[in-house]
Amino acid sequence: MHQQEISEKEIPFVLNRFNRSLWWSLLVFPFILIIIFLPLYLVIFFINSFFLKQHFDHQEVFTYYFIAILTLVVINFLYGKIIIGNKIKKKEVYKIQESFLVQKKDSYTYTSETASDSHYFKLYLSGEDHQQKGIYVSKEDYKRIKEGSSISLTYFKIVDIPVEGFYESEKMDSFRFFVVNRWEHIKRQLFFC
């Protein structure tokens, strides 16, 4: 793995891409948290209803639940905007060039209600430090990349912004990361390690 400090010219690019994903998180993150914390809300609701026999106003409890989720979303946004934004400006985000071993290839097709198909081509990778990563690639790259072979990716650490990828000295069309190990990803996002 080769690590280098980002240049002054790259700072606006990284900030722009990170801020765009941060604004998208304001739209997506509330729905994810509602789904994640819904079982906890239901457990508290049933314990209260059946075992404690206390009669809370369920609408009030749901309001607190919703306010707590919105608070988490705002805290996440401000943390990203202030802390990570400052890390990028102070050049504490590094450009990484790393070789990965292709462990597995996978593809799937998603058909929407309008009957249009979306094809996704995924590669599961293992890094030099045995860290698991996943990337989406183009159809052409998917066809020529073989399992067990090595690819080289350049990306910005912490924010996972792809720069370029190479397979057998040929530049890949494009790639973008997806989460393979959710708990490892959550830990990395919380502590930025």
QUIRAMO-V801176 format. One line per field, one symbol per residue. psi: psi as a letter, one per 40 degrees, with the letter a starting at -180 (. if undefined). burial: I if it has 24 or more other ideal C-beta (glycine too) atoms within 12 Angstrom, else O. A space follows every 10 residues. Layout:
psi: ???
burial: ???
This chain:
psi: hhhiiiidde dddddddddd dddddddddd ddddddeddd dddddddddd defigihddd dddddddddd dddddddddd ddddddddde fehihhhihi hhdiiiiihh hidefiihhh hihhihidff hhiiihiidd dddehiieii ihihihidef hiciihhfeh hidiiiiihd hddddddddd ef.
burial: OOOOOIOOOI IOOIIOIIOO IIOOIIOOII OOIOOOIOOO IOOOOOOOOO OOOOOOOOOO OOOOIOOOIO OOIOOIIOOI OOIIIOIIOO OOIIIIIIOI IIIOIOOOOO OOOOOOOOOO IIIIIIIOOO IIIIIIIIOO IIOOIOOOOI IIIIIIIIII IIIOIOIOOO OIOOIIIOOI OOOOOOOOOO OOO
